[in-house]
Amino acid sequence: MADNDSGSKRPATRVVTGGRRKKWTGAVVNPPVWRGSTHLYNDVAHLREGLKTNDDGRFFYGRRGSPTQWSLAEALTEMEPGAAGTMLYPSGVAAISCALLAVLQPGDEVLLTDSSYDPSRSFADAFLKRMGITARYYDPLIGSGIASLFGPRTKAVLLESPGSLTFEVQDVPAICEAARTAGIVTLLDNTWATSRFFPALEHGVDIAIIAATKYIVGHSDVMMGAVTTHKEYWTRLRRTAQQLGQVVSPDDAYLAARGLRTLEVRLRQHEASALQIAHWLKARPEVGLVLHPALTDCPGHEIWKRDFKGSSGLFSFELKDGDDQSRAAFIDALTLFGIGYSWGGFESLALPVDPGKHRTVTDWTAGGTLVRLNIGLEDPEDLIADLAKAFEHYHSAKS
């Protein structure tokens, strides 16, 4: 658990300084990689003393981490004002799953936004169902109206804002206020914005989740998730993670911490390049909707403008009158965009997405097919030139 007394520092400074205690770094800038499964005690008395506490910063056994993991967890906690602690997980999906398991039990019900990340839906519809936990879905634009969906078994709401395919921005404060009034815990997948652009706990969220694989690591070489919460849920979250044997390797924690230090400049570049490309796409005759929260016609834009401190590099756009074949021709023709899942790394990616397959209570209709772009750190003019050439292949495939 962090002292979290860094409130006087601005966010960009906390990204650089967070978690770098002298007792963990020594005479070097970055905490070294502490590898070890077994932690040794001086005697039996000290061994037994170790059983009395369960905090980061105290050696116990490798599964509870070392200064390498503790430093990263503390840095992420310091980035989230009001937080008591952060747990690390070997993937974003593990973070989402374990956070839900920490607050739900058989017989409960959880509400999920209909724009949820597909693995979140899969976990809720399959694994939680086997545990006797019911999942229901809600319109991501429901706002305070979510109160009408609460029942006696509703114990949690899993938000994702914006959605990672269609990018609706939810009224998180209104949903959280309604949930708090009803005694319901709120969890937010905050991967798109991170706490840098959307400090979740400040906006009423109880448990903030990120797939650190994305912007925190930033280099597409580590899988990791993180969950940050305040005092009310911290002990429950920590115990659940430990009971499920969740741990990240010190090598991965080291790489994630190194990525974190450049988060500010990377996010700002992702933001600037993505906005430039989104506006360019919006002017193309082949393009219909451009689903980027910072654009005025994206669902929930006014809420984004009110609550967010910036936008990241992930958005979708619609190819008008296109079909799957022409969309594939467009994506296949790209040379600077890789074709692959994930996002948030330094390289640009393109992916065909079909949101309608992942909807339960809301319809998704568009005048064409959708392409999701992760805008990396390449020169945006080169990316635009690459997209322009791909449109030529798109036209050829259509004709």
C-alpha positions in Angstrom: 0.0 0.0 0.0 1.3 3.4 -1.0 1.4 6.4 1.3 -0.1 8.3 -1.7 1.1 11.6 -0.3 2.1 12.9 -3.8 -1.0 15.0 -4.3 1.1 18.2 -4.5 2.9 16.8 -7.6 1.3 17.3 -11.0 0.3 14.1 -12.9 3.2 14.2 -15.4 5.7 14.4 -12.5 4.0 11.5 -10.6 4.5 9.4 -13.7 8.2 9.9 -13.5 8.7 9.8 -9.7 6.1 7.4 -8.5 7.3 4.3 -6.7 10.9 5.2 -6.7 11.7 4.9 -3.0 15.4 5.0 -2.0 15.1 1.7 -0.1 14.0 0.0 -3.4 16.2 1.8 -5.9 19.4 2.2 -3.9 21.9 4.2 -5.8 20.4 3.6 -9.2 17.5 5.3 -11.0 15.3 2.3 -11.6 14.5 -0.4 -9.0 16.5 -3.5 -10.0 15.0 -6.8 -11.0 14.6 -8.8 -7.8 14.1 -12.4 -8.9 13.2 -15.0 -6.2 10.6 -17.4 -5.2 11.9 -18.0 -1.6 12.5 -15.2 0.8 14.7 -16.2 3.8 14.3 -15.3 7.4 16.9 -14.8 10.1 15.2 -17.2 12.5 11.8 -18.8 13.3 10.7 -15.7 15.3 11.0 -13.5 12.2 9.3 -16.2 10.1 6.3 -16.1 12.4 6.3 -12.3 12.5 6.0 -12.2 8.7 2.6 -14.0 9.0 1.2 -11.0 10.9 1.3 -8.5 8.1 0.2 -8.5 4.4 1.6 -5.3 2.9 3.8 -4.5 0.0 7.3 -3.6 1.2 7.6 -6.7 3.5 9.3 -9.8 2.2 7.3 -12.9 2.8 7.3 -15.2 -0.3 7.9 -14.6 -4.0 4.2 -14.7 -4.8 3.7 -11.5 -2.8 6.4 -9.7 -4.8 9.6 -7.9 -4.3 10.7 -4.2 -4.6 10.4 -4.5 -8.4 6.7 -5.3 -8.3 6.0 -3.1 -5.2 7.5 -0.1 -6.9 5.3 -0.4 -10.0 2.2 -1.0 -7.9 2.9 2.1 -5.8 3.5 4.2 -8.9 0.2 3.2 -10.3 -1.5 3.9 -7.0 0.1 7.4 -6.9 -1.4 8.2 -10.3 -4.9 7.6 -9.0 -5.9 10.2 -6.4 -7.7 8.7 -3.5 -6.4 5.2 -4.0 -5.3 2.9 -1.2 -3.4 0.3 -3.3 -2.9 -1.5 -6.6 -2.7 -5.2 -7.4 -0.9 -6.4 -10.5 -2.1 -9.3 -12.7 -0.5 -11.3 -15.6 -3.0 -9.8 -18.1 -5.8 -7.3 -18.5 -8.4 -10.1 -18.6 -7.0 -11.5 -15.3 -7.4 -8.1 -13.8 -11.0 -7.7 -14.9 -11.9 -11.3 -13.8 -10.2 -11.1 -10.4 -11.7 -7.7 -9.6 -15.2 -9.1 -10.3 -14.6 -12.1 -8.2 -13.5 -9.9 -5.4 -16.9 -8.3 -5.1 -19.4 -11.0 -6.3 -20.6 -14.2 -4.8 -23.1 -16.9 -5.9 -26.6 -15.5 -6.3 -25.5 -12.0 -7.2 -26.1 -10.0 -10.4 -23.7 -7.8 -12.3 -24.6 -5.2 -14.9 -22.2 -4.7 -17.8 -22.2 -2.1 -20.5 -23.3 -3.4 -23.8 -20.1 -2.0 -25.4 -18.0 -4.2 -23.1 -14.7 -5.7 -24.2 -15.5 -9.2 -25.6 -13.4 -11.1 -23.0 -15.3 -9.3 -20.3 -18.6 -10.5 -21.8 -17.2 -14.1 -22.1 -16.1 -14.2 -18.5 -19.5 -12.9 -17.3 -21.6 -15.1 -19.6 -19.7 -18.3 -19.0 -17.5 -18.4 -15.9 -19.7 -16.2 -13.7 -22.8 -18.1 -14.9 -21.3 -21.3 -13.7 -20.8 -19.7 -10.3 -24.5 -18.8 -10.1 -23.9 -15.1 -10.8 -26.2 -13.5 -13.4 -24.9 -11.0 -16.0 -27.2 -8.4 -17.6 -26.3 -5.7 -20.0 -27.2 -2.0 -20.3 -27.1 0.7 -22.9 -23.8 2.5 -22.5 -25.6 5.9 -22.9 -28.1 5.2 -20.1 -26.5 7.5 -17.5 -28.4 7.9 -14.3 -31.2 5.9 -15.8 -29.3 2.8 -14.8 -31.0 3.0 -11.4 -34.1 1.6 -13.1 -32.2 -1.7 -13.8 -31.1 -2.3 -10.2 -32.7 -5.2 -8.4 -32.2 -6.8 -5.0 -29.5 -9.1 -6.4 -27.5 -6.4 -8.2 -24.2 -6.0 -6.5 -21.8 -4.6 -9.1 -21.7 -2.5 -12.4 -18.8 -3.0 -14.8 -18.3 0.1 -17.0 -16.0 0.6 -19.9 -15.7 4.1 -21.1 -15.2 4.7 -24.0 -16.1 1.3 -25.4 -13.1 -0.2 -27.2 -14.9 -0.9 -30.5 -17.6 1.8 -30.8 -16.3 4.3 -28.3 -19.4 5.5 -26.6 -18.5 7.7 -23.6 -20.5 6.9 -20.5 -21.7 9.3 -17.9 -19.5 7.6 -15.3 -20.2 10.1 -12.4 -24.0 9.7 -12.9 -23.8 5.9 -13.0 -21.5 5.7 -10.0 -23.7 8.1 -8.0 -26.8 6.0 -8.7 -24.9 2.8 -7.8 -23.5 4.3 -4.6 -27.0 5.3 -3.5 -28.1 1.7 -4.0 -25.1 0.2 -2.2 -23.7 -1.2 -5.5 -20.0 -1.3 -6.3 -18.7 0.1 -9.6 -15.8 -1.1 -11.6 -14.4 0.7 -14.7 -12.2 -0.7 -17.4 -10.2 2.5 -17.9 -7.6 1.2 -20.3 -8.3 3.7 -23.2 -7.7 6.8 -21.1 -5.6 5.5 -18.1 -5.7 7.5 -14.9 -3.7 10.2 -16.7 -6.6 11.3 -18.8 -9.4 10.0 -16.6 -8.8 9.7 -12.8 -11.5 7.2 -12.2 -11.7 7.2 -8.4 -12.1 11.0 -8.5 -15.1 10.5 -10.7 -16.8 8.1 -8.3 -15.5 4.8 -9.4 -14.8 2.2 -6.7 -12.4 0.0 -8.6 -10.3 1.1 -11.6 -9.0 -1.5 -14.0 -6.4 -1.1 -16.7 -4.9 -3.5 -19.2 -1.3 -2.3 -18.5 -0.3 -4.3 -21.6 -1.4 -1.2 -23.5 -0.3 2.3 -22.7 1.5 1.6 -19.4 3.9 -0.9 -21.0 3.7 0.8 -24.3 6.1 -1.4 -26.3 4.0 -4.5 -27.1 6.3 -6.9 -25.2 4.6 -7.5 -21.9 1.2 -8.8 -20.8 -0.1 -7.2 -17.6 -3.2 -5.9 -15.8 -3.6 -3.6 -12.8 -6.5 -2.9 -10.4 -6.5 0.1 -8.2 -9.1 0.9 -5.5 -9.7 2.8 -2.3 -9.7 1.6 1.3 -13.2 0.1 1.3 -12.3 -2.6 -1.2 -8.6 -2.8 -0.9 -8.3 -5.7 1.5 -10.9 -7.8 -0.4 -9.2 -7.2 -3.7 -5.8 -8.1 -2.3 -6.9 -11.3 -0.6 -8.8 -12.5 -3.7 -5.8 -11.9 -5.9 -3.6 -13.8 -3.5 -6.0 -16.7 -3.0 -6.1 -17.1 -6.8 -2.3 -17.1 -7.0 -2.1 -14.0 -9.1 1.5 -12.6 -9.6 3.5 -10.9 -12.3 7.2 -11.7 -12.9 9.7 -9.1 -11.7 11.1 -8.9 -15.2 7.7 -7.9 -16.6 7.2 -5.4 -13.8 10.5 -3.9 -14.6 9.6 -3.4 -18.2 6.2 -2.0 -17.3 7.8 0.5 -14.9 10.2 1.6 -17.6 7.4 2.1 -20.0 5.4 4.0 -17.4 8.1 6.7 -17.1 7.5 7.9 -20.7 3.7 7.6 -20.5 3.1 11.3 -20.6 5.0 12.1 -23.8 3.7 8.9 -25.5 0.1 9.6 -24.7 0.3 13.2 -25.9 1.8 12.0 -29.2 -0.7 9.2 -29.6 -3.4 11.8 -29.0 -2.1 14.4 -31.5 -1.5 11.9 -34.2 -4.8 10.1 -33.8 -6.7 13.4 -33.9 -4.9 14.5 -37.1 -5.7 11.2 -38.8 -9.3 11.1 -37.5 -9.9 14.6 -39.0 -8.3 13.5 -42.3 -10.4 10.4 -42.5 -13.5 12.4 -41.7 -12.9 14.4 -44.9 -12.5 11.3 -47.1 -15.5 10.5 -49.4 -15.1 6.8 -48.6 -15.6 7.3 -44.9 -18.8 7.7 -42.9 -18.7 7.7 -39.2 -15.4 8.4 -37.4 -15.9 7.1 -33.8 -13.4 9.1 -31.8 -14.6 10.6 -28.5 -13.0 14.0 -29.2 -15.1 14.5 -32.3 -18.4 16.2 -31.8 -20.5 13.5 -33.5 -19.1 10.6 -31.4 -21.8 9.3 -29.0 -21.0 10.8 -25.5 -18.7 13.5 -26.8 -20.1 16.1 -24.5 -19.4 13.9 -21.5 -15.8 13.3 -22.8 -15.3 17.0 -23.1 -16.6 17.5 -19.5 -14.7 14.7 -17.8 -11.6 13.7 -19.7 -8.2 15.4 -19.7 -7.2 14.1 -23.2 -7.8 11.3 -25.7 -5.6 8.4 -26.7 -4.7 6.8 -30.0 -7.5 4.2 -30.5 -10.6 4.9 -32.6 -12.8 3.3 -35.3 -14.1 4.5 -38.6 -16.7 3.4 -41.1 -16.0 2.4 -44.7 -19.2 3.6 -46.5 -20.8 1.0 -48.7 -18.0 -1.5 -48.1 -18.3 -5.2 -47.5 -16.0 -7.6 -45.7 -14.0 -8.3 -48.8 -13.3 -4.7 -49.6 -12.5 -3.9 -46.0 -10.0 -6.8 -46.0 -8.4 -5.4 -49.1 -8.0 -2.0 -47.5 -6.4 -3.4 -44.4 -4.2 -5.9 -46.3 -2.8 -3.0 -48.4 -1.5 -1.1 -45.3 2.3 -1.3 -44.9 2.8 0.8 -41.7 -0.2 -0.6 -39.8 0.2 -4.1 -38.5 -2.8 -6.4 -38.4 -3.2 -7.7 -34.8 -5.1 -7.5 -31.6 -4.2 -5.2 -28.7 -3.2 -1.5 -28.9 -1.4 1.2 -27.0 2.0 0.2 -28.3 4.4 2.4 -30.3 3.4 0.7 -33.6 0.2 1.4 -35.5 -2.4 -1.4 -35.9 -5.5 -1.9 -38.0 -8.3 -4.4 -37.3 -11.6 -5.3 -38.8 -14.3 -5.1 -36.1 -18.0 -6.1 -36.2 -19.6 -4.7 -33.0 -23.1 -6.1 -33.8 -21.8 -9.6 -32.9 -21.2 -8.4 -29.4 -24.4 -6.7 -28.5 -27.2 -7.9 -26.3 -29.6 -5.0 -25.5 -28.6 -2.3 -28.0 -28.4 -2.6 -31.8 -25.3 -1.6 -33.7 -26.1 -0.5 -37.3 -23.8 1.3 -39.7 -23.8 2.2 -43.3 -20.7 0.1 -44.0 -18.0 -1.9 -42.3 -15.8 -0.7 -39.4 -12.0 -0.6 -39.1 -10.3 0.1 -35.7 -7.0 1.9 -35.8 -4.4 2.1 -33.1 -2.3 5.1 -34.0 1.3 4.6 -32.9 4.3 6.9 -32.7 5.2 6.9 -36.5 5.0 10.3 -38.3 1.3 10.9 -38.9 1.9 12.1 -42.4 3.5 8.8 -43.3 0.5 7.0 -41.8 -1.9 9.2 -43.8 0.0 8.4 -47.0 -0.3 4.7 -46.1 -4.0 5.0 -45.6 -4.4 6.9 -48.8 -2.8 4.1 -50.8 -5.0 1.6 -49.1 -8.1 3.4 -50.2 -6.9 2.8 -53.8 -7.0 -1.0 -53.1 -10.4 -0.5 -51.4 -11.8 1.0 -54.6 -10.3 -1.8 -56.7 -11.9 -4.4 -54.5 -15.3 -2.8 -54.7 -15.2 -2.6 -58.5 
